[in-house]
Amino acid sequence: PPPSAKKGKRPPTATKPAAAATPAKKMKLAPSSAPTTPIATKKTSVATAPATEKKAPTSTKEEKVFEAQLVDMLSGKGRMAMAAIGGRVKRPSTVLKLKPFMEARPHLFKITGDQVQVV
């Protein structure tokens, strides 16, 4: 057998010539009676509250109970780590994360790094 025909190797293939450059086919669009200018959409203005004014967040009954449990625990313990609080108080399903919940209530909680205390 010739040396180029080793077992397990593919025989060399001839290179294909470059495809002739064919112009791309243009798709014919159905004529439409609609105007080609975009339709203006009605913009509604949204009234936003000033950034400096913070309102108390709206809470469900579960969140109010959770808030009271946090305040009770922190008032007895003083300053605690965020992870320790999360392990001791059952978080309701409406509260996704503990830190944003506490940050939304600056009138109750003071967060310093990972430590939390009651105001």
Accessible surface in RSA format (square Angstrom, percent):
REM  Atomic radii and reference values for relative SASA: ProtOr
REM  Chains: A
REM  Algorithm: Lee & Richards
REM  Probe-radius: 1.40
REM  Slices: 20
REM RES _ NUM      All-atoms   Total-Side   Main-Chain    Non-polar    All polar
REM                ABS   REL    ABS   REL    ABS   REL    ABS   REL    ABS   REL
RES PRO A   1   163.22 119.0 108.56  99.0  54.67 198.7 120.64  99.6  42.59 264.7
RES PRO A   2    86.89  63.3  76.01  69.3  10.88  39.5  82.83  68.4   4.06  25.3
RES PRO A   3   117.03  85.3 103.25  94.1  13.78  50.1 113.50  93.7   3.54  22.0
RES SER A   4    88.99  75.2  62.11  82.9  26.88  61.9  49.59 105.6  39.40  55.2
RES ALA A   5    64.13  59.0  38.11  58.8  26.01  59.2  47.70  67.2  16.43  43.5
RES LYS A   6   135.84  66.3 124.12  76.2  11.72  27.9  73.44  66.1  62.40  66.5
RES LYS A   7   209.88 102.4 173.44 106.4  36.44  86.8 125.97 113.4  83.92  89.4
RES GLY A   8    82.82 102.1   0.00   N/A  82.82 102.1  42.69 117.2  40.13  89.9
RES LYS A   9   151.23  73.8 128.53  78.9  22.70  54.0  78.55  70.7  72.68  77.4
RES ARG A  10   219.17  92.0 196.15 100.0  23.02  54.8  70.73  96.7 148.44  90.0
RES PRO A  11   103.14  75.2  96.52  88.0   6.62  24.1 100.01  82.6   3.12  19.4
RES PRO A  12   123.23  89.8  91.86  83.7  31.37 114.0 102.61  84.7  20.62 128.2
RES THR A  13   121.52  86.4  96.77  98.1  24.75  59.0  72.25  97.0  49.27  74.5
RES ALA A  14    97.03  89.2  65.62 101.3  31.42  71.5  76.12 107.2  20.91  55.4
RES THR A  15   130.96  93.1 106.23 107.7  24.73  58.9  81.98 110.1  48.98  74.0
RES LYS A  16   190.21  92.8 164.71 101.1  25.50  60.7 109.58  98.6  80.63  85.9
RES PRO A  17   122.03  88.9 100.14  91.3  21.89  79.6 111.76  92.3  10.28  63.9
RES ALA A  18   100.70  92.6  65.12 100.5  35.58  80.9  75.47 106.3  25.22  66.8
RES ALA A  19    97.16  89.3  64.88 100.1  32.28  73.4  73.89 104.1  23.27  61.6
RES ALA A  20    84.98  78.1  61.58  95.0  23.40  53.2  71.62 100.9  13.36  35.4
RES ALA A  21   106.89  98.3  68.90 106.3  38.00  86.4  77.55 109.2  29.34  77.7
RES THR A  22   110.30  78.5  87.77  89.0  22.53  53.7  59.06  79.3  51.24  77.5
RES PRO A  23   123.73  90.2 101.18  92.2  22.55  82.0 113.21  93.5  10.52  65.4
RES ALA A  24    93.84  86.3  65.35 100.8  28.49  64.8  75.27 106.0  18.57  49.2
RES LYS A  25   198.11  96.6 169.51 104.0  28.60  68.1 118.83 107.0  79.28  84.5
RES LYS A  26   191.95  93.6 164.71 101.1  27.24  64.9 112.93 101.6  79.03  84.2
RES MET A  27   171.01  88.6 143.80  95.2  27.21  64.8 108.88  92.6  62.13  82.3
RES LYS A  28   199.84  97.5 166.57 102.2  33.28  79.2 114.87 103.4  84.97  90.5
RES LEU A  29   158.18  88.1 132.39  94.7  25.79  64.8 134.34  94.3  23.84  64.2
RES ALA A  30    87.13  80.1  62.07  95.8  25.06  57.0  67.70  95.3  19.43  51.5
RES PRO A  31   137.28 100.1 105.86  96.5  31.43 114.2 117.02  96.6  20.26 125.9
RES SER A  32    90.13  76.2  55.96  74.7  34.18  78.7  39.33  83.7  50.81  71.2
RES SER A  33   123.05 104.0  82.74 110.4  40.31  92.8  56.79 120.9  66.26  92.8
RES ALA A  34    64.36  59.2  49.96  77.1  14.40  32.8  54.95  77.4   9.41  24.9
RES PRO A  35   103.60  75.5  78.86  71.9  24.74  89.9  89.95  74.3  13.65  84.8
RES THR A  36   141.32 100.5 105.19 106.6  36.12  86.1  84.72 113.8  56.60  85.6
RES THR A  37    95.73  68.1  88.96  90.2   6.77  16.1  71.58  96.1  24.15  36.5
RES PRO A  38   127.40  92.9 100.39  91.5  27.01  98.2 111.67  92.2  15.73  97.8
RES ILE A  39   154.27  87.8 132.45  98.7  21.82  52.6 137.28  98.9  17.00  46.1
RES ALA A  40    98.10  90.2  66.81 103.1  31.29  71.2  76.96 108.4  21.14  56.0
RES THR A  41   110.36  78.5  89.55  90.8  20.81  49.6  73.50  98.7  36.85  55.7
RES LYS A  42   189.09  92.2 154.08  94.5  35.01  83.4 105.33  94.8  83.76  89.2
RES LYS A  43   188.10  91.8 157.81  96.8  30.29  72.1 104.99  94.5  83.11  88.5
RES THR A  44   106.50  75.7  82.28  83.4  24.22  57.7  61.66  82.8  44.84  67.8
RES SER A  45   115.88  97.9  81.19 108.3  34.69  79.9  54.65 116.4  61.23  85.8
RES VAL A  46   120.53  79.3  95.45  86.4  25.08  60.4  98.86  85.9  21.68  58.8
RES ALA A  47   105.89  97.4  68.67 106.0  37.22  84.7  78.94 111.2  26.95  71.4
RES THR A  48   115.86  82.4  86.17  87.4  29.69  70.8  60.89  81.8  54.97  83.1
RES ALA A  49    64.50  59.3  35.45  54.7  29.05  66.1  41.11  57.9  23.39  62.0
RES PRO A  50    84.45  61.6  70.10  63.9  14.35  52.2  82.18  67.8   2.28  14.2
RES ALA A  51   100.57  92.5  66.49 102.6  34.07  77.5  77.47 109.1  23.09  61.2
RES THR A  52   131.18  93.3 100.16 101.5  31.02  73.9  87.63 117.7  43.56  65.8
RES GLU A  53    96.04  55.1  79.19  59.9  16.85  40.1  36.86  71.3  59.18  48.3
RES LYS A  54   158.92  77.5 124.86  76.6  34.06  81.1  82.62  74.4  76.30  81.3
RES LYS A  55   152.39  74.3 127.18  78.0  25.21  60.0  79.47  71.5  72.92  77.7
RES ALA A  56    77.35  71.1  51.59  79.6  25.76  58.6  55.20  77.7  22.15  58.7
RES PRO A  57    45.16  32.9  25.83  23.5  19.33  70.3  35.41  29.2   9.75  60.6
RES THR A  58   135.39  96.3 112.44 114.0  22.95  54.7  87.95 118.1  47.44  71.7
RES SER A  59    33.97  28.7   7.59  10.1  26.38  60.8   4.18   8.9  29.79  41.7
RES THR A  60    65.27  46.4  58.28  59.1   6.99  16.7  65.27  87.7   0.00   0.0
RES LYS A  61   169.95  82.9 159.91  98.1  10.04  23.9 105.41  94.9  64.53  68.7
RES GLU A  62    93.33  53.6  86.80  65.7   6.53  15.5  40.42  78.2  52.91  43.2
RES GLU A  63    21.86  12.5  21.65  16.4   0.20   0.5   0.59   1.1  21.27  17.4
RES LYS A  64   125.39  61.2 119.94  73.6   5.44  13.0  64.52  58.1  60.86  64.8
RES VAL A  65    76.25  50.2  73.01  66.1   3.25   7.8  76.08  66.1   0.17   0.5
RES PHE A  66     4.83   2.4   3.93   2.4   0.90   2.3   4.63   2.8   0.20   0.6
RES GLU A  67    37.33  21.4  37.33  28.2   0.00   0.0   1.59   3.1  35.74  29.2
RES ALA A  68    52.52  48.3  45.85  70.8   6.67  15.2  52.26  73.6   0.26   0.7
RES GLN A  69    82.54  46.2  77.51  56.6   5.02  12.0  28.63  60.9  53.90  40.9
RES LEU A  70     0.09   0.0   0.09   0.1   0.00   0.0   0.09   0.1   0.00   0.0
RES VAL A  71    36.93  24.3  36.93  33.4   0.00   0.0  36.93  32.1   0.00   0.0
RES ASP A  72   101.52  71.1  90.75  90.3  10.77  25.5  27.85  65.5  73.67  73.5
RES MET A  73    31.87  16.5  20.87  13.8  11.01  26.2  26.38  22.4   5.50   7.3
RES LEU A  74     1.14   0.6   0.00   0.0   1.14   2.9   0.00   0.0   1.14   3.1
RES SER A  75    77.14  65.2  43.82  58.5  33.31  76.7  35.68  76.0  41.45  58.1
RES GLY A  76    69.35  85.5   0.00   N/A  69.35  85.5  35.95  98.7  33.40  74.8
RES LYS A  77   122.99  60.0  92.79  56.9  30.21  71.9  51.48  46.3  71.51  76.2
RES GLY A  78    35.36  43.6   0.00   N/A  35.36  43.6  33.99  93.3   1.38   3.1
RES ARG A  79   123.94  52.0  97.61  49.8  26.33  62.7  35.66  48.7  88.28  53.5
RES MET A  80    17.78   9.2  13.20   8.7   4.58  10.9  17.78  15.1   0.00   0.0
RES ALA A  81    31.32  28.8  27.67  42.7   3.65   8.3  27.67  39.0   3.65   9.7
RES MET A  82    23.31  12.1  21.95  14.5   1.37   3.3  21.95  18.7   1.37   1.8
RES ALA A  83    83.48  76.8  60.80  93.8  22.68  51.6  71.71 101.0  11.76  31.2
RES ALA A  84    37.54  34.5  24.95  38.5  12.59  28.6  36.32  51.1   1.22   3.2
RES ILE A  85     0.62   0.4   0.35   0.3   0.27   0.7   0.35   0.3   0.27   0.7
RES GLY A  86    46.60  57.5   0.00   N/A  46.60  57.5  25.18  69.1  21.42  48.0
RES GLY A  87    71.80  88.5   0.00   N/A  71.80  88.5  36.00  98.8  35.80  80.2
RES ARG A  88   141.46  59.4 104.32  53.2  37.14  88.4  39.30  53.7 102.15  61.9
RES VAL A  89    16.21  10.7   9.58   8.7   6.64  16.0  13.13  11.4   3.08   8.4
RES LYS A  90   178.36  87.0 160.21  98.3  18.15  43.2 119.61 107.7  58.75  62.6
RES ARG A  91   109.01  45.8  97.62  49.8  11.39  27.1  13.83  18.9  95.17  57.7
RES PRO A  92    20.48  14.9   9.36   8.5  11.13  40.4  20.29  16.8   0.19   1.2
RES SER A  93   100.41  84.8  70.34  93.9  30.07  69.3  56.69 120.7  43.72  61.3
RES THR A  94    64.33  45.8  39.05  39.6  25.28  60.2  46.03  61.8  18.30  27.7
RES VAL A  95     5.90   3.9   2.38   2.2   3.52   8.5   5.90   5.1   0.00   0.0
RES LEU A  96   146.94  81.8 132.35  94.7  14.59  36.7 132.98  93.4  13.95  37.5
RES LYS A  97   142.60  69.6 137.21  84.2   5.39  12.8  81.59  73.4  61.01  65.0
RES LEU A  98    21.69  12.1  16.63  11.9   5.05  12.7  16.63  11.7   5.05  13.6
RES LYS A  99    93.40  45.6  91.62  56.2   1.78   4.2  43.66  39.3  49.74  53.0
RES PRO A 100    73.87  53.8  67.85  61.9   6.02  21.9  69.39  57.3   4.48  27.8
RES PHE A 101    14.99   7.5   7.60   4.7   7.39  19.2  14.03   8.5   0.97   2.8
RES MET A 102     0.51   0.3   0.00   0.0   0.51   1.2   0.00   0.0   0.51   0.7
RES GLU A 103    89.86  51.6  75.87  57.4  14.00  33.3  33.77  65.3  56.10  45.8
RES ALA A 104    46.07  42.4  27.45  42.4  18.62  42.4  39.73  55.9   6.34  16.8
RES ARG A 105     7.73   3.2   7.73   3.9   0.00   0.0   0.65   0.9   7.09   4.3
RES PRO A 106    70.99  51.7  58.34  53.2  12.65  46.0  60.22  49.7  10.77  67.0
RES HIS A 107   108.34  59.2  82.86  57.6  25.48  65.2  68.90  71.0  39.44  45.9
RES LEU A 108    39.07  21.8  38.13  27.3   0.93   2.3  39.07  27.4   0.00   0.0
RES PHE A 109     6.50   3.3   0.00   0.0   6.50  16.9   0.00   0.0   6.50  18.6
RES LYS A 110   106.51  52.0 102.16  62.7   4.35  10.3  58.60  52.7  47.91  51.0
RES ILE A 111    45.36  25.8  16.21  12.1  29.15  70.3  16.21  11.7  29.15  79.1
RES THR A 112    67.62  48.1  60.92  61.8   6.70  16.0  61.36  82.4   6.27   9.5
RES GLY A 113    62.18  76.7   0.00   N/A  62.18  76.7  46.61 127.9  15.57  34.9
RES ASP A 114    79.71  55.8  71.55  71.2   8.16  19.3  35.77  84.2  43.94  43.8
RES GLN A 115    64.10  35.8  63.63  46.5   0.47   1.1  23.26  49.5  40.84  31.0
RES VAL A 116     0.26   0.2   0.00   0.0   0.26   0.6   0.26   0.2   0.00   0.0
RES GLN A 117    50.43  28.2  50.43  36.9   0.00   0.0   7.72  16.4  42.71  32.4
RES VAL A 118    43.92  28.9  25.58  23.2  18.34  44.2  25.58  22.2  18.34  49.7
RES VAL A 119   112.14  73.8  59.01  53.4  53.13 128.0  83.22  72.3  28.92  78.4
END  Absolute sums over single chains surface
CHAIN  1 A    10971.5       8471.2       2500.3       7047.1       3924.5
END  Absolute sums over all chains
TOTAL         10971.5       8471.2       2500.3       7047.1       3924.5
